[in-house]
Amino acid sequence: MRRHRKTKILATLGPASSAPDQMKKLFEAGVDVFRINMSHTNHDLLRELHGRVRALEEDEKRPIGILVDLQGPKIRLGKLPGGRITLKEGQRIRLIRADSSADPDVLPIPHGEIFTALKQKHVLLIDDGKVRLRTFASKPDGAEAFVEVGGVLTDKKGVNLPDTLLPLSAMTDKDKADLEAALALGVDWIALSFVQRPDDVAELRKLVRGRAGVLAKIEKPKAIESLDAILELSDAVMVARGDLGVELPLEAVPGCQKQITRAARRAGKPVVVATQMLESMINSPTPTRAEVSDVATAVFDGADAVMLSAETASGSYPVEAVNVMDRTAVAVENDPLYQSYLEAQRDTPLETTPDAIMQAVHDVTHTIHARCIVSWTGSGSTGLRAARERPEAPIIALTPSIDTARRLCIAWGLHCVLTEDAHDLDDVVERAAEIAYREGFAKAGERIVVTAGVPLGTPGATNLLRVAFVGGK
């Protein structure tokens, strides 16, 4: 199966999409990577979902990626008097370290560590920002605040602290147990929530030990301040617009999305744009025009992938949502302006032989109108370098590693094919031409561009560029 777009699609598994026949429909509609959200998944269900994706992969004879999304720490209110209170603008409120409160002027927060980090004039956003407080005094066991935006609060509502660098690890004990369960199964990507600092990603990287790709979710303002360092430690990033839109002014989120997308491409790391992309399709068979424009903007910006959350996990129209996303990406990528936008964002290559080769591949492909680029890649680094250039021609990534093929399913423009390592330089070119023909990327007599590394099989040693003609069968 060949996709007719370069932007990849991630879909979240849930009650609406977990049955084997539904997974098959989603894959056929365009899903490249399935996301498993550990906020709603126990280990038995994780094993079951993993097995179903791998069975689908076997049936379809195409690599399919699996991303496991760790829950991360959740800061919530404790129990309120009567389970419900109403806060009014201008009201003074006391915040205490406690599991519950009987006083309507006192909010319990059973997370003592936040009070050591709270400072004067810090903002607290409760229930996805519906209620906003600002502190005017703080001490290690509590704080006092004014209500800037009032509203009704109930027990256990979530608390966000956009101004506060919290002394919390991004990984809870639950996350560590979930991580080990996921790695034991052999999933391809681990997504880390609640990233505030580079050390959070380093902690996960140490635990993963190369067994999966590490994806950092950028959902907190503090993470944007350290974006370059976080990118350096990550294998990919996600623009997680849900919490980002709570902790930042809504009007700032589109600019942050573009900033993160461009920084990731500059670093040669895949970037996923996520959250509320087709939100209305949870309950409607058709999206709003604004939602389609939102997906199109991410594609025009050169995002590697776009993601569906509740739309496929619990929505009434999961297959239709994937179809809309697929058709939108195809339409954008065939727009006359699309390639010019991508070209305008190209950056100067790094001063390395592999990066210089991939820039040359881009230029040669464009000059001779080659039908496709074929990159031999063992570790995946050559494939990612090819994707970073965002060429006009599609890219076939040939790899002997099923792990690499699955992991590259998240990267822009890569059509992964599992094949044994090339035996010699003639085999590099001949098999590339044969696979390009077989997979429907080039016809007899058409030209392709081939990249590889010599000595063969050396990871990250891309130093060869060849132009080849495709023969017929």
N, C-alpha and C positions, 0 to 999 in steps of 0.2 A: 504494500500500500504506500502510495506517495501522496504527501500533502501538497496542495497547490498554494501554499503560503509559507513564509519564513518565520513569522511570529508564532511562538508556541502557545498552547492552551493548557492551563492547569485546572483541574476540577476537583472539588472536595467531595469525598465519599460520606454518605450518611444514609438515613432511612430511605430517602427517595432514590438512591443510586447504588446501593450495595448488592443488590441481587445480580447474579452472573449475567443474566440476559440484559439487564439495564446497563451494566458496565460495558458490555459488547456494543450496545447502541451508542453509548457515550464515546467510546473509542472510534467507532465508525463515523460519528458526527464530527470528530476532530480532536479529542483529548489526547495529549502527548504525555502528560504526567498526572498521576492521581495523588491527591493530598489526603492524608489521614490526620485528623485533628485529635490530639490526645486529650483535649479538654472534654471530649465526649466519647472516648474509646478506652475500654479496658484491654488487658493483654490478650485475653481469649479472642476478642473481636479483632484486635490487631492482627493476630496470626491468621484468622479467617479471611480478612480482607486482603492481606498480603498473598495468601495462597490463591485467592480468586484472580488477582491481577496477574500473578505469574502463570496461571492456567490460561488466561486470556492471551497473554504474550505468546505462549506456546502455540495456541490455536491460530493466531494471526501471523506468526512468524515475523514479528516486528518487535524490537526492544521497546519497553514501556517503562517510564520512570515512576518511582514511588517516593513521595516526600512525606516524612513524618514531622508534624508540627508540635513541638513541646508546648505545654500550657504556660509555664513560667509562673512567677509569684503573682497572686491576686490580692490587692489591698481592698478590704471591704469594711463597711461600718459594722458595729456589733448590733445587738438587739436594742430597739428603741422603746420608750414607754408606750404600751398599747400597740406596738408594732408599727406605729405610724405617727409622724409629727409634721407640722407645717412651719416652715421658716419664712420670715418676712424680711424684705429689703431693709437694711439698716440695723437689724437685730444683732445683739452681741451674743456670741456663742462660745461656750468653753469646750475644748477638745481634750479628752482624757484617754489614757491608756487603760482600757477596760473592755470586757466582753459585752457589757450591757449598761444601761442607764435608766433611772426612773425619773429623771429630771428633763423636761422638754427643752431646757436651755443648755443641755450638756449632750455632746455627741461622743459616743464611745467608739474608739478605733483600736481593735486588739492587735496592733502592730507597734510595739514600743519603739522599735528602731527608727520609725519615721520622725519621732519627736526629737531625736538627737540631731537630725538634719534640717528640720524646719527652722526657718529664720523669719524675722519680721518682714511683712509685705509679700510673703509667698502666697501663691494661690492654691486652693484646693477645689477640684472639680468633682462633683458627686453625681452619680447616675448619668454617666456620659455627658457631663457638663450642664445638665439641666439646672443644677444648683451650684452657685459659685460663692466661695468664702475667700476672704483675704485676712491673713494673720496680722495682728498688731503687737502681739507679745508671745514669746515662746520660752519654754524651759524643758529640761530633759524628760519630764513626765507628763507634759501637757502643753496646751497653747490656747490663746484667745484670739477670736476672729470676729470680723464683721461679715454679715451676709450682704453680698453685692447683688446676687440674683437669687430670689427666694423661690420656694416651691414645696411640694409635698415629698417627704422622704419616707421610705419604708426600710425594714430590716435588711441588712446584708447588701446594700447597694454599693457599687464599686466606687473607689476613690482614686483620682488621678492627681499627681503633684508635678505639674510641668516645670516649676521653677526649682525643684529640689532634687539634688543628686542623692539618691537614696542609698544607704549602706547595706544594700541587699544584693545577694548573688542573683544572677539571672536564672539560676537553676535551683529548684527545690528538691527535696528528697524524692518526691513523686517523679519529677523530671528525670532524675538520674536513673530511677528504676525503669521508667519508660524508655529512656535512651538505650539501656542495655538490652531490653527486650527487642527493640527495633533493630539494633546492630546485630543481634544474634540471628535475626531473620535475614539480614542482608539487604536492608532498604538502601536507597541510593542517595537520599538527601535528608539531612536533619535541619529543621528550621528552629532557630532560637528566638524566643520572645523576650521582651523586657530588656533589650540591649541598651545599656546606658554608656558604656565605656569599652575600649578595646579589650580590657582584661576579661570582660564577660565572654567574648568570643574566644579568647585564648584558653579560658577554662574549658569550654566545650571542645575545642580542638585537641586539648590534651587528653580528654576522655575518649574522643572518637578514634584517635590514632590512625587516621587515614582510611578508616573502614567505610566512610561515607563522605559526601560533600557537606560542607558546613555553610548554611545559609543564614545570614543575620537579618532579622526583621527590623527595619528602621521605623519605629513607631513612637519614639520619644525625642523631644527637642535636644536633650543632652547627647543623643547618638549623632544627630546632624552636626553638632559642634566637633565631633571626633570622627567624621565620616571617612576621611582618607585613611586614618589608622585602622578603622574597623574594616574597610575594604581590603586593606593589605592582609589582614588576618582571616578574611572570609573567602570562600570559594564562589559565593553568590550573595546577592542582597535582595530584599523585598521592600517595596514601598508599601508599608502596611497602613493604609490611609484611615483605618478605623480609629485606633487610639491616637494616631497623628492628628486627625481632625478634631479630637477632643482636646488634646493638650496644646495645639496651636490654633490661632485664629483660622477659621475656615478658609478665608481668602488667601492665607499663606500656603495652604497645602498644594495647590497646583504648581507654584514656583518651586517648592521643595521637591515635588515629584520630578520636575525637569532637572533640578540640580543633582538629585540622586541618580537619575537615569544617565545623565552625561558623565558623571564621575565614575559610575560603574563601567560604562563603555570605555572610557579613557584607561581604566585599570584592566580592561580585558576580562571583566567578571560579569557573568549573566545577571540581569536585573529583572525582577518580576513586579508588575504593578497589580495591586490587589485591593479588594474590599469595595463593595457596593457598585460594581461595574454595571451589572444589569439587575439591580435590586428589585425593581418592580416586577421582574419575571418570576419572583418567588410565588406570586399569586396571579400573574397575567401571562397569557401566551405570547404577548408582544411587548417589547421594551418601549421606553420613552425615547423621543428623538435625542434628548440630552444625553441619555445613557449610551446610545450608539455613538454620539460625538465623543463621549468620554473614552470609550474603547478605541475609537479612531485616533484620538490624540495620542494615546499611549503607543499605538503602532507607528504613527508619523514620527514620534520622538525616538523611535528605534529601540523600544523595550524588547528584551528577549522573549518575554512571555507575559500574558495577561491571565488573571485567575478568577475563577468563580468560587464563591463560598457557599452561603445558604441557598443560592440559586440551584445548585446541584445537590447539596447535602439534604435539604429538607423542602425544597420548592416543589410546586405542582408541575413544573415544565422544565425538568433538567435537560432533556435532549434538545428541546427547542432553544434553550439558553446557549448551549454549545453551538448549535447551528447558527444562531445570530452572531456569536463571537467569530466563528469561522468565516461567515460571509462578509462580515465587516472588515476583518483583516485582509481577506483576498481583495476586496474592493479598494482598500487603501493602498495595498502593495502594487496594484495595477493603475493607480492614479499617476498621471504624468508628473506630478510634483513630488511624489514620494522619494524617488532616488535622489533628487536634488536636495531635499531636506537632509537625507543621510550623509550625502557628500559634504554638505556644509558643516556637519558635526565631526568630520574626520579629524583626528589629531595626528601630530607628528609621531612616527613610530619610535619605539625605544631603540637605543643604539646597540642592538643585538642582531646577530645573523638571522635567527628565525623571524624576528619582526621585520627586518629589511626584506627578507624573501617574501613574506606575506604581503607587504606593500607592493612589491614587484608583481606578485600574482594578481593582485587587484588591478593594477594598471595594464598588464598584459591581457588579462581576461576582457577588460573593457575595449582595448584597442583592436583585438582580433575577433571580438564578438564570440568568444568561446561559449559553448553551450552550458558547461558546468565546470566547477573546480572539484578535483578529487584529492583529498588530503589523507595520507596514511598517518594514523595517530594511535600510539599505544596508550599513553597516559591521558590523552585528551587535550593536551596543551596546544598541539598544532591545530586541532579543530577549533579551539577557542580563539586562537590568533586569527584564523581565517574568518570566523564570525565577527570578530572585532572590527574588521575592515568593512563590513556590511556591503559586500559586492553585489552587483546586479545579477550575476549568475548564481544559481543554486549551488550548494556545497554538499558533496558526498563525503562523509567521514568513514574511512575504512579502518576497522580495528579488530585485533584478535581477542579483545577483552570484552566480555558481555557486561562487566561492571562499568567500563568506560562508555560503552554504547548506551546503556541505560542512563548514566549520569548526564551524558550530552543531550539527552532528549529535552532538556530545559533550555538549551542554547539556541540562539537565533540562527535560522537558515540551515541547520545541520540535519541531513538525512543520514542516519547511522546504519551501516551495514557491517554485520559480523563476518569476518573472513580471516583465514590464517595469515600470519606474517608473510611478506614477500620474500622470495628465496634469493633473488638477485635483481639487478637494475632492470633487466628486460621484463621480469615478472612484475615489477612495480608499475611499469607503463602498460603492459599488455592486460593485466588483470584490472587495472583502473578503467581502461577503455571497455573491456568486456562487461564490467559491472555497470558502468554508465549507460551502456546500451541495454542491458538486461533490465535495469531499474526504470527505463523510460526517460532518461535525462538527455540522451543524445542519439541521433540516428547515424546510420552508416555514412561515412564521408565527412561528418562534422568534427570540429576540433574541440578538445578539452584541455584544461591545464592541470597538471599533476604535481603535487608536492610530496616530499618525503625527506627523511633524514639519512645520511650516510655517515658512519656505518649503520646498516639497517637494524631496526629494533632498538636503537638508542633513544631513550625518552628525551624529548625536548631538543633534539638535535636537527631540526629542520634546516636543511641547507641546499635542497635540490628543487629546481623548477624545470618541468618539461612540458612542451606542447605536443600533443599526440592527436592523431586522427583515429576516429572510431571505425572499426571494420564491421561488416555485416555478418549475420549468421545464416 
